[in-house]
Structure formats: structure tokens, C-alpha cells
């Protein structure tokens, strides 16, 4: 008898194409594509003469860059999107889906929306699948029992070309939440509480399985919110075992298995995915539901949480090693220790994102508005506050309007918008101004995340609605009173009313023709994809840094992601700390603005979790473009670490004591050398070298500048054999909804979601 396996083990094992030297080669079932992380990937395909291997397993949309203003007069992306770089990325995607024959939900398609909302909405996301996207919040799809994780642009190209990815096996981590939630507490409070307990690095190197009676009682939308923020706890992915609630949600969706024999076979397989009794976990965490109350963030990391009835912390409350980071966060947020959280005033309220932009989230906020008015509380957005509501997809917007939610919001003074990522990351016109404070349903409160100098407090949809009405952070339970469990008389409609067939062929798009002045930005954006510079000995000045949790937004903020190239980002490296956000002038004290560190080729950081946060490959691109090919730190964010290897860079994990010594060398402006051949860091003045060890296969690839895609294609026959097995065992994964040109699928009415715990 085989050893008991976890949910993660089972899904991972079912997708192994090849296991030998180096990482295991995994087959990828579902690939979601958006405009920000794909241009360079498609250019790489074109330059190498490669096609998309499985167009039936790829779904594309625009979301990050697009404006969320009315589309009443929309004609084309070229005329609608004003900002040039944003327009170029969206035009690039339209050209690429046309060239490579992909299914595309464009801005004139009511199914367009945020990738992590349209995937489940269409039944594209299914239990037991592997799901990837060039976006760190791909972990959302783990709510269905899928192994879903974010990838960098090089990996986007890899999946497009091979439908596979080399992956190391992660650790198993289980977080059990047991008990009944108090009234007024929902999934966002659960996940913020969890991150506060484990920290932003607590899940590093692991896939988290969320389990326990509290999780099982949640709706699918609530489960998605929890898995969405797994990445904020440092995890590679988050997963929840599929059950009856999952099956009811999926039944009848356009790309779900067809009703009848195929559906029954799929459900039988999905039931087998639950972790076996006695399965072993590397890390286990127990959380009591009764310990969770409405929770908000106070700082610039998702781990900086406080219950709403608490107060702003004092740096002295933290271990000495953390106090510097706490002081910086408080200064950035403009907060004074000891201030009650409920006394913090806001300027804006943002409702949306892949975390909380679904219909259930909107019902939750609408209930707060209705209950507050009935209880004699405020019924309109507070004076001086701007509040916006951004549906996660066109179908969510349509359903909300059918239920009259938009009327409730508009009457209360909320701005009702079109679908998109919006102010979650401010790559579009929806942004905070410097020092503006926002109550947000999004997933990150990093410095500058919602706009340069903007201050973000994360919380649930209900809490954002409460803050918008009162003008300050507020315990929503005070507005709800004894109506906390009531639906407020909302009209709940069936999702089936909004399902439409998915057709195969990409809708026609306007070609951006070459002009007399030269090629279009898309045609001009050529980037080499085959082969990497060899990494043997990298010698030079090392820049010293001490901060913990240096996230990808600090390494390169979102405004520099609007590029079609892999190069030219060195000047934007560490922009928020390197330049004054108002004037753009260099800050003389920042290390990379000082001699000799202006010419650094190495970086030594004594703080852990370097590169946490987003999947944006732009972070290593910026470091590389500046001239830094090796970063030394105690630990790294998983996706950042992987992205470094994909670009011929070395993320080098070293013991703290060795880093302290190297930091002193770097601070003195002395030259260091990283010798990968002999696996040692050579110190100056005859001091003993620092030995290190990295994975033998990674080392081999770096020393020889090997291209991952070329290595994978050596296993072409094994990939084809796996695909034959896949069609036989899991036929519903072959993209029957749009595999053949012109084919259509007629949606079947949905049976309705489970009437269990629902976001209120």
C-alpha cells in the first residue's frame, strides 16, 4: 500500500511528465494570460520560431492597464486607452492573440475581467488541474483543489512553447481553522489574521492546504479570497480540497465537464483528491475561529495587522531586529503609535480586485449600506471621501446590476465602474495621490502599491463599506447592529442567466500597421529568448542593504511594468527609495546613489525574504540591467528566486553570520567575488572565503548559460505521451469548449451555489 498523500502531493504526482536531473517537469493544464507579463514572452516565441503548443489550454484577457471608466463609446483600444505605454501593452496582446490563435476576452466582450475572476467564472479552472499565470495571485484558483501558482515572463514563454514547467517539489503546510466565525467576520479577516500569525515569510517554500470546519463552511467565493492571499504569506500556492460546494459552483459553467457521463467521471476523480488520513505535513498551524475579529492592516506589509478594536503599535513592542522596519512603515503611513485604529481617517475607499471583486463581495457591501441606514447610521459616503466600486468582470457587473446593487451603491454616493484591476495596483488611471489614505479590499499594502506615496489599509468588503460611510476605519458590527445576519432584502439571481458560449477563434482586432516613421512598438520589441550569459565568476562592488521583506514593489514599482522589453529598467531599480516621489531627484543617502555603489555588480542584504510579493520578472530584469547579477540574502521570495535563475542570475542564500561579515566588507566599499565554479564568495584582504552550495542542476545551467525551453523540448516525446494519457484519463481537460475553430458550447443552467456560510 502506498504512503498517505496530501492534496498537493496528488495533484503534483498526476502531472509529472519527467523526473530526473534537475527539477521535475510538470504538465500545465490551464494558462491564463494578461497584457503586462506576456509581451516579451510572445516576442520570444516569435524570435525562436515557436508556436503556442496548446491554444485550447490558454485564455487571455486585458485587466491591469485598462481604464475602468464607462465603455459606452468604446470603439477600440487604440482610441480608448489614453496612456501610451498602457495602450501599447494592450495592443500588443491583441496582436499576439490574433497571431497565435488564442481565445481572448477583449474590452468589447462582456466576459472580460480580471484573470483570476474569469477563470473560475467560465469553468476554465477545475479541481485537480495545474494552473499558471504571469501574476502572483494565481494562487486564487487553489480554492478549487487546483495547484495554481504565479510565474514570471520567462516561464510564461516556457508554458506557451511546451505546455510544461520545470518545478521543484514544495513542502506541505496545513493551516487548520476550526470553529464557528463570530458574526461580522469573513474570509478576508481569516486570511489577514493568518498572515499576521505566520508572517509574510511563514509559508516560504511551501504549498498551504487550508482545512478545518471553518474553511469547509465557506462559499467558493470566500475560499477564493483566502487562497488569493496565500502568496502574501510567502507560500508558493494555497489549496482547498474540492467538495460538494465546489461541484455545485462548477456545474453548468461553459468550460466545465459536460453533464452526464463526463461530469460523473470528473466528480469521481475530484473526490479522490482530498488528503489521505495520516498524510504528513512539514508544517502545521492551528487557528481558532473564535480568535478572529474584523481585521485591518496598519503598515506596509500584509503581516502588519491589528484587530479593528486595537491601536497602532509601537516599535518598542517588536524585537530589536524588526524595529527599523516598523519605524519606516509608521513614517510612511503617517501614523502615531497608540492611535486607536477606529480613529484613522481615510480619503478614499476602493472596492474590487481579484481578492474581493466578486458578486458575493458586492452583496456584502450592499448589506452594510442598507443595514446602516435602517439602524439610523450613515447612508451616504462620508463628506470628503471618494469611494469606488469596480466589479471583477463584465459578468459580475451585469449580475450586480440585475440585482439592483449598483442602485444601492450609486444612491449612497459610490462610483460604479467597469471591470478591471483598477486601484489594486494603480497601473491604470485609478491611483492614490501622495499621502492619500485608502480603505481597500485589495491584497497588498506595499509602499506605493496604489499610487506613489499612497497609504493603504487592507480589510474586508464589509469593512471598506463601513469606512466609506463613516470616513474612518470602523468596526462594521457597529453599523450592522442586530441586522448583521440579514440579507437586507437583496434580490439574489442565478449566475446561469449571464453565461454565454465560449467560441474558439479570437475576435478580430484592428491591426496596428507599420507607419512611415517605423515599426509599431510591438514589432520593435524584440528580445532574445534562446541562451543566457554564462555565470562563472562575478567580481565587483557589493551594495549593502539591511531591510527585511524587500518586496518587488520596492525593487521596481508598477509604473515601470508598462514595457514591451526586458531591458532599460536599471534606472528604475529601487525607485521608491532611490528617488524623491514628488521631484524625481536622487536621494543622496540611498546606497545606489552613492559611490562606489553606483557601480555595484553584487548586492548583500542581511534581511530575510528578499523579493517577496509579485511575480513580476521586471524585478530581476531591473537588477540585471543595473549590473547586479547576484543577490546574497538569508532567504528569498519563491517566485523572485525562480525568476533570477531564469535570467542567468544567482540568488544566493547564506547563513546570517556570513552575511554580516560580507555586509561589513560591502559597507567599506571593498570588492567581493562570487565564484560559482568553486562555490565560494571570495573576500578581500586575504580573509577566508565563504563557502556555499546550490542545486547541482541550477549550477550546471548557470555555468553553461543553458536555455530552459530548449532543455524541456528535449523531452518532446514524453510530453506527447503524457498528453495521450491525459486525453484518455481526464478528457474534460482538452478544451472541448473552444478546441476547434468555430465550435461553440451552449451553457447549461447552474444549479445554484451551496446555501452555507456566505459573505454577508
Residue pairs with C-beta under 8 A, 6 or more apart in sequence:
4 275
4 276
4 277
4 278
4 279
4 280
5 13
5 275
5 276
5 279
6 172
6 174
6 209
6 275
6 276
6 279
6 280
6 281
7 145
7 209
7 239
7 241
7 273
7 274
7 275
8 147
8 170
8 172
8 207
8 209
8 237
8 239
9 172
9 279
10 128
10 272
10 273
10 275
11 128
11 129
11 130
11 145
11 146
11 147
11 239
11 273
12 24
12 26
12 147
12 169
14 128
15 26
15 27
15 28
15 29
15 130
15 147
16 24
16 25
16 26
16 27
17 25
17 26
17 27
17 164
17 715
17 718
17 719
17 722
18 24
18 25
18 715
18 718
19 25
21 697
22 166
22 695
22 697
22 698
22 701
22 711
23 166
23 167
23 168
23 697
24 166
24 167
24 168
24 169
25 164
25 165
25 166
25 167
25 712
25 715
25 718
26 130
26 164
26 165
26 166
26 167
27 130
27 163
27 164
27 719
27 722
27 723
27 726
28 57
28 130
28 131
28 132
28 159
28 163
28 164
28 165
29 57
29 126
29 129
29 130
29 131
29 733
30 57
30 59
30 119
30 124
30 125
30 126
30 129
30 130
30 131
30 132
30 141
30 146
31 54
31 57
31 58
31 59
31 131
31 132
31 133
31 156
31 159
31 160
31 163
32 58
32 59
32 60
32 61
32 115
32 116
32 118
32 119
32 124
32 131
32 132
32 133
32 135
32 138
33 58
33 59
33 60
33 61
33 93
33 102
33 115
33 133
33 134
33 156
34 60
34 61
34 62
34 63
34 64
34 93
34 115
34 133
34 134
34 135
35 62
35 63
35 64
35 65
35 89
35 90
35 92
35 93
36 64
36 65
36 89
36 134
36 135
36 427
36 561
36 562
36 616
37 134
37 135
37 152
37 153
37 156
37 615
37 616
37 617
38 60
38 92
38 93
38 96
38 134
38 153
38 156
39 89
39 92
39 93
39 96
39 522
39 525
39 563
39 564
40 153
40 157
40 525
40 527
40 564
40 565
40 566
41 134
41 153
41 154
41 156
41 157
41 160
42 92
42 96
42 99
42 100
42 157
42 160
43 525
43 526
43 527
43 529
43 564
44 50
44 154
44 157
44 527
44 528
44 529
45 51
45 52
45 100
45 157
45 160
45 161
45 529
46 99
47 526
47 527
47 528
47 529
47 530
48 161
48 529
48 530
48 709
50 160
50 161
50 709
51 100
51 161
52 58
52 100
52 101
52 102
52 160
52 161
53 160
53 161
53 162
53 163
54 163
54 735
55 100
55 101
55 102
55 103
56 734
56 735
56 738
56 739
57 163
57 733
57 735
58 102
58 103
58 160
59 102
59 103
59 105
59 118
59 119
59 122
59 124
60 93
60 97
60 102
60 103
60 104
60 105
61 104
61 105
61 106
61 112
61 113
61 114
61 115
61 118
62 77
62 90
62 93
62 106
62 107
62 112
63 112
63 113
63 114
63 115
63 419
63 420
63 421
64 420
64 421
64 425
64 427
64 428
64 561
65 81
65 83
65 86
65 87
65 89
65 90
65 427
65 428
65 562
66 81
66 86
66 90
66 107
66 420
66 421
66 428
67 80
67 81
67 82
67 418
67 420
67 428
67 429
67 430
68 388
68 390
68 417
68 418
68 419
68 420
68 422
68 428
68 430
69 417
69 418
69 429
70 418
71 80
71 107
71 108
71 418
74 80
74 107
74 108
76 510
77 87
77 90
77 91
77 94
77 106
77 107
78 87
78 91
78 510
78 512
80 107
81 87
81 90
82 429
83 428
83 429
83 562
85 562
85 563
86 427
86 428
86 562
88 521
88 522
88 562
88 564
89 562
89 564
90 107
91 512
91 520
91 521
91 522
92 521
92 522
92 525
92 564
93 104
94 104
94 106
94 509
94 510
95 509
95 511
95 512
95 522
96 102
96 522
97 103
97 104
97 506
97 509
98 506
98 508
98 509
98 511
100 160
101 505
101 506
102 506
103 502
103 503
103 504
103 506
103 738
104 506
104 507
104 509
105 111
105 112
105 113
105 118
106 112
106 507
106 509
108 507
109 394
109 507
110 394
110 395
110 398
110 500
111 118
111 121
111 122
111 393
111 394
111 395
111 500
111 502
112 118
112 393
112 394
112 419
113 121
113 391
113 392
113 393
113 394
113 395
113 396
113 419
113 420
114 353
114 354
114 357
114 392
114 393
114 419
114 420
114 421
115 133
115 135
115 138
115 354
116 133
116 135
116 137
116 138
116 140
116 141
116 224
116 228
116 354
117 354
117 357
117 358
117 392
117 393
117 396
118 124
118 393
119 125
119 131
119 140
119 141
120 140
120 141
120 143
120 144
120 220
120 224
120 249
121 253
121 393
121 395
121 396
122 253
122 254
122 255
122 502
123 250
123 253
123 254
123 255
123 256
124 255
125 131
125 141
125 144
125 146
125 148
126 144
126 146
126 250
126 256
126 257
126 266
126 732
126 733
127 144
127 145
127 146
127 242
127 246
127 250
127 269
127 270
127 273
128 145
128 146
128 242
128 269
128 270
128 273
128 730
129 144
129 146
129 147
129 733
130 146
130 147
130 148
131 138
131 141
131 146
131 147
131 148
131 149
132 138
132 148
132 149
132 150
132 151
132 155
132 156
132 159
132 165
133 150
133 151
134 150
134 151
134 152
134 153
134 155
134 156
134 615
134 617
135 150
135 614
135 615
136 150
136 231
136 613
136 614
136 615
136 639
137 150
137 228
137 229
137 231
137 354
137 355
137 443
138 148
138 149
138 150
138 151
138 237
138 615
139 148
139 149
139 150
139 227
139 228
139 229
139 230
139 231
139 235
139 237
139 238
140 148
140 224
140 227
140 228
140 354
140 355
141 148
141 224
141 227
142 148
142 227
142 230
142 237
142 238
142 239
142 240
143 220
143 223
143 224
143 226
143 227
143 238
143 239
143 240
144 220
144 240
144 242
144 246
144 250
145 239
145 240
145 241
145 242
145 246
145 270
145 273
146 239
147 207
147 237
147 239
148 227
148 237
149 236
149 237
149 639
150 231
150 614
150 615
150 639
151 159
151 165
151 615
151 639
151 642
152 615
152 616
152 617
152 620
152 639
152 642
152 643
152 646
153 566
153 617
154 617
154 643
154 646
154 647
154 708
155 165
155 642
155 643
155 646
157 529
157 709
158 164
158 165
158 708
158 709
158 712
159 165
161 709
161 712
161 713
162 709
162 712
162 713
162 719
163 719
163 723
164 712
164 715
164 719
166 708
166 711
166 712
168 695
170 205
170 206
170 207
170 236
170 237
171 205
171 206
171 207
171 282
171 283
172 206
172 207
172 209
172 279
172 280
172 281
172 282
172 283
173 203
173 206
173 207
173 208
173 209
173 235
173 281
173 282
173 283
173 284
173 285
174 208
174 209
174 211
174 275
174 281
174 283
174 284
174 285
175 194
175 198
175 208
175 209
175 210
175 211
175 212
175 284
175 285
175 287
176 211
176 212
176 284
176 285
176 286
176 287
177 190
177 194
177 210
177 211
177 212
177 213
177 214
177 215
177 287
177 288
177 289
178 212
178 213
178 214
178 286
178 287
178 288
178 289
179 213
179 214
179 288
179 289
179 290
180 213
180 214
180 217
180 289
180 290
181 190
181 214
181 289
181 292
181 757
182 289
182 290
182 292
182 293
183 477
183 480
183 484
183 485
183 760
184 293
184 294
184 462
184 475
184 476
184 477
184 480
184 484
184 760
185 289
185 292
185 293
185 294
186 222
186 364
186 460
186 462
186 759
186 760
187 218
187 222
187 223
187 225
187 226
187 460
187 759
188 225
188 295
188 355
188 356
188 441
188 458
188 459
188 460
188 461
188 463
189 292
189 293
189 294
189 295
189 460
190 214
190 226
190 287
190 289
190 292
191 225
191 226
191 228
191 229
191 232
192 229
192 295
192 296
192 297
192 302
192 305
192 458
192 459
193 287
193 291
193 292
193 295
193 305
194 233
194 285
194 287
195 202
195 229
195 232
195 233
195 302
195 303
195 305
196 295
196 303
196 304
196 305
197 285
197 287
198 233
198 234
198 285
199 233
199 234
199 303
200 232
200 233
200 234
200 301
200 302
200 303
200 549
200 609
200 612
201 234
201 549
201 608
201 609
201 612
201 635
202 233
202 234
202 285
203 230
203 233
203 234
203 235
203 236
203 283
204 234
204 235
204 609
204 635
204 637
204 638
205 236
205 638
206 234
206 235
206 236
206 282
206 283
207 235
207 236
207 237
207 238
207 239
208 230
208 233
208 235
208 237
208 238
208 239
209 238
209 239
209 240
209 241
209 275
209 281
210 223
210 226
210 227
210 238
210 239
210 240
211 240
211 241
211 275
212 287
214 287
214 289
215 223
215 226
215 240
216 243
217 756
217 757
218 226
218 245
218 756
218 757
219 245
219 360
219 753
219 754
219 756
219 757
219 758
219 759
220 245
220 246
220 249
220 753
221 358
221 359
221 360
221 361
221 759
222 360
222 757
222 758
222 759
223 240
224 358
225 355
225 356
225 361
226 238
226 240
227 237
227 238
227 239
227 240
228 238
228 354
228 355
228 443
229 238
229 302
229 355
229 443
230 237
230 238
231 238
231 613
231 639
232 302
232 303
232 443
232 444
233 302
234 609
234 612
234 637
234 638
235 638
236 638
236 639
241 273
241 274
241 275
242 270
242 271
242 273
242 274
243 274
244 754
245 753
245 754
245 756
246 270
247 267
247 270
248 751
248 752
248 753
248 754
249 753
249 754
250 256
251 259
251 263
251 748
251 750
251 751
252 259
252 496
252 499
252 747
252 748
252 749
252 750
252 751
253 499
253 747
253 750
254 499
254 500
254 501
254 502
254 737
254 745
254 747
255 502
255 735
255 737
255 738
255 745
256 263
256 732
257 263
257 265
257 266
257 732
258 732
258 736
259 748
262 731
262 732
265 732
266 730
266 732
269 730
293 307
293 308
293 309
294 307
294 308
294 459
294 460
294 462
294 463
294 475
294 476
294 477
295 305
295 306
295 307
295 308
295 459
296 305
296 306
296 308
296 341
296 457
296 458
296 459
296 463
296 473
297 304
297 305
297 306
297 445
297 456
297 457
297 458
297 459
298 304
298 305
298 306
298 312
298 313
298 329
298 333
298 335
298 341
298 457
299 326
299 329
299 330
299 333
299 445
300 328
300 329
300 332
300 333
300 445
300 446
300 447
301 329
301 445
301 446
301 549
301 551
302 443
302 444
302 445
302 458
304 329
304 445
306 312
306 313
306 341
307 341
308 341
308 342
308 459
308 463
308 473
308 474
308 475
309 341
309 342
309 475
310 340
310 341
311 337
311 338
311 339
311 340
311 341
312 330
312 335
312 336
312 337
312 338
312 339
312 340
312 341
312 344
313 326
313 337
314 337
314 338
315 323
315 326
315 327
315 330
315 337
316 323
318 326
321 548
322 548
324 546
324 547
325 547
325 548
325 549
325 607
328 547
330 336
330 337
332 447
332 455
333 455
334 435
334 437
334 455
335 344
341 473
342 472
342 473
342 474
342 475
343 472
343 473
344 437
344 457
344 472
344 473
345 437
345 471
345 472
346 385
346 437
346 438
346 439
346 457
346 467
346 468
346 471
346 472
346 473
347 384
347 385
347 386
347 432
347 436
347 437
347 438
348 385
348 386
348 387
348 388
348 423
348 432
348 436
348 437
348 438
348 439
349 381
349 385
349 386
349 387
349 388
349 438
349 439
349 440
349 464
349 465
349 467
349 468
350 387
350 388
350 390
350 422
350 423
350 424
350 430
350 438
350 439
350 440
350 441
350 442
350 450
350 464
351 357
351 361
351 362
351 365
351 387
351 388
351 389
351 390
351 414
351 441
351 461
351 464
351 465
352 388
352 389
352 390
352 391
352 392
352 417
352 421
352 422
352 423
352 424
352 441
352 442
353 390
353 392
353 421
353 422
353 424
353 440
353 441
353 442
353 443
354 392
354 421
354 424
354 443
355 424
355 441
355 442
355 443
356 441
356 442
356 460
356 461
357 390
357 391
357 392
357 393
357 396
357 419
357 441
358 392
358 396
359 396
359 399
359 400
359 403
359 495
360 758
360 759
361 441
361 461
361 759
362 389
362 391
362 396
362 400
362 405
362 461
363 403
363 405
363 487
363 490
363 492
363 759
364 460
364 461
364 462
364 465
364 759
364 760
365 389
365 409
365 461
365 462
365 464
365 465
366 405
366 408
366 409
366 465
366 488
366 490
367 462
367 480
367 486
367 487
367 488
367 490
367 760
368 462
368 465
368 466
368 469
368 476
368 479
368 480
369 379
369 408
369 409
369 412
369 465
369 469
370 408
370 488
370 489
370 490
371 377
371 479
371 480
371 481
371 483
371 484
371 486
371 488
372 378
372 379
372 466
372 469
372 479
372 480
373 379
374 483
375 479
375 480
375 481
375 483
377 469
377 478
377 479
378 469
378 470
378 479
379 412
379 469
380 412
380 413
380 469
381 387
381 412
381 413
381 414
381 468
381 469
382 468
382 469
382 470
382 471
382 472
383 471
384 471
385 468
385 471
386 415
387 413
387 414
387 415
387 468
388 414
388 415
388 417
388 422
388 423
388 430
389 409
389 414
389 415
389 416
389 417
390 417
390 418
390 419
390 420
390 422
390 423
390 430
391 397
391 400
391 417
391 418
391 419
392 419
393 419
394 418
394 419
395 495
395 498
395 499
396 419
397 406
397 418
397 419
398 498
399 493
399 495
399 497
399 498
400 406
402 491
402 493
402 497
402 498
403 490
403 491
403 492
403 493
404 490
404 491
405 490
406 416
409 416
410 416
412 469
414 468
417 430
420 428
421 427
421 428
422 428
422 430
423 430
423 431
423 432
423 438
423 440
423 442
423 450
423 451
424 440
424 442
424 443
424 444
424 450
425 442
425 444
425 449
425 450
425 558
426 432
426 449
426 450
426 451
426 454
426 558
426 559
427 558
427 559
427 561
427 562
431 450
431 451
431 454
432 438
432 450
432 451
432 453
432 454
432 455
432 456
433 451
433 453
433 454
434 451
434 452
434 453
434 454
434 581
434 582
435 453
435 454
435 455
436 451
436 453
436 454
436 455
437 454
437 455
437 457
438 450
438 454
438 455
438 456
438 457
439 457
439 459
439 463
439 464
439 467
439 468
439 473
440 450
440 456
440 457
440 458
440 459
440 464
441 458
441 459
441 460
441 461
441 464
442 449
442 450
442 456
442 458
443 458
444 456
444 458
444 553
444 613
444 614
445 456
445 457
445 458
446 456
446 551
446 553
446 554
446 613
447 553
447 554
447 576
448 454
448 553
448 557
448 558
448 576
448 581
449 456
449 553
449 558
450 456
452 557
452 559
452 576
452 581
453 581
453 582
457 473
459 467
459 473
460 476
460 759
461 759
462 476
462 480
462 759
462 760
463 473
463 474
463 476
465 476
466 474
466 475
466 476
466 478
466 479
467 473
467 474
469 479
470 479
477 484
484 760
485 760
494 749
494 750
494 752
495 750
495 753
496 747
496 748
496 749
496 750
499 747
499 750
500 747
501 737
501 744
501 745
501 746
501 747
502 737
502 738
502 744
502 745
503 738
503 742
503 743
503 744
504 738
504 739
504 740
504 741
504 742
504 743
505 741
505 742
512 520
512 522
513 520
514 520
514 523
518 524
521 564
522 564
524 564
525 564
525 565
527 565
527 566
527 567
529 707
529 709
530 707
530 709
530 710
531 705
531 707
532 647
532 648
532 705
532 706
532 707
533 648
533 705
534 648
534 702
534 703
534 704
534 705
535 629
535 648
535 649
535 650
535 676
535 702
535 703
535 705
536 675
536 676
536 677
536 703
537 673
537 674
537 675
537 676
537 677
538 601
538 602
538 629
538 630
538 650
538 673
538 674
538 676
539 601
539 671
539 672
539 673
539 674
539 682
540 599
540 600
540 601
540 602
540 627
540 671
540 672
540 673
541 596
541 597
541 599
541 600
541 601
541 602
541 666
541 669
541 671
541 672
542 600
542 601
542 602
542 603
542 604
542 632
542 662
542 665
542 666
542 671
542 672
543 591
543 592
543 597
543 600
543 602
543 603
543 604
543 628
543 666
544 591
544 597
544 604
544 605
544 663
544 666
544 667
545 591
545 603
545 604
545 605
545 606
545 607
546 605
546 606
546 607
546 663
547 605
547 607
548 607
548 608
548 609
549 607
549 608
549 609
549 612
550 605
550 607
550 609
550 610
550 611
550 612
551 611
551 612
551 613
551 614
551 637
552 611
552 612
552 613
552 614
552 616
552 618
552 619
552 637
552 640
553 576
553 613
553 614
554 574
554 576
554 577
555 573
555 574
555 611
555 619
555 622
555 623
556 569
556 572
556 573
556 574
556 575
556 616
556 618
556 619
556 621
556 622
557 572
557 575
557 576
560 569
560 572
560 575
560 618
560 622
561 616
561 618
563 569
563 618
566 617
566 621
567 621
567 625
568 625
569 618
569 621
569 622
569 625
570 622
570 624
570 625
570 626
570 627
572 622
573 592
573 622
573 623
573 625
573 626
574 590
574 592
577 587
577 590
578 586
578 587
578 590
578 592
578 593
579 585
579 586
579 587
580 586
580 587
586 593
587 593
588 594
591 597
592 598
592 600
592 626
596 669
597 669
599 627
600 626
600 627
600 628
601 627
601 628
601 629
601 630
602 628
602 629
602 630
602 631
602 632
602 666
602 672
602 674
603 623
603 628
603 630
603 631
603 632
604 632
604 633
604 659
604 662
604 663
604 665
604 666
604 672
605 631
605 632
605 633
605 659
606 633
606 634
606 656
606 659
606 660
606 663
607 633
607 634
608 633
608 634
608 635
609 635
609 636
609 637
610 631
610 633
610 635
610 636
610 637
610 640
610 651
611 619
611 631
611 636
611 637
611 639
611 640
611 641
611 644
611 651
612 637
612 640
613 637
613 640
614 639
615 639
615 643
617 643
617 646
617 647
619 640
619 643
620 640
620 643
620 644
620 646
620 647
620 649
621 647
623 629
623 631
623 649
624 647
624 648
624 649
628 649
629 648
629 649
629 650
630 649
630 650
630 651
630 652
630 674
631 644
631 649
631 650
631 651
631 652
632 652
632 654
632 659
632 662
632 674
632 681
633 651
633 652
633 653
633 654
633 659
634 653
634 654
634 655
634 656
634 659
635 653
636 644
636 651
636 653
640 651
641 651
644 650
644 651
645 651
645 698
645 701
645 702
646 708
648 702
648 705
650 674
650 676
650 694
650 702
652 674
652 681
652 692
652 694
653 692
654 662
654 681
654 690
654 692
658 681
658 690
661 683
661 687
661 690
662 672
662 681
662 683
662 690
665 672
665 683
665 684
665 687
666 672
670 683
670 684
670 685
671 684
672 681
672 682
672 683
672 684
673 681
673 682
674 681
674 682
675 681
675 682
675 689
676 694
676 699
676 702
676 703
677 703
679 691
679 692
679 693
679 694
679 699
680 689
680 690
680 691
680 692
681 689
681 690
681 692
682 689
683 689
683 690
700 706
701 708
701 711
712 719
726 733
726 734
727 734
736 743
736 745
737 743
737 745
738 745
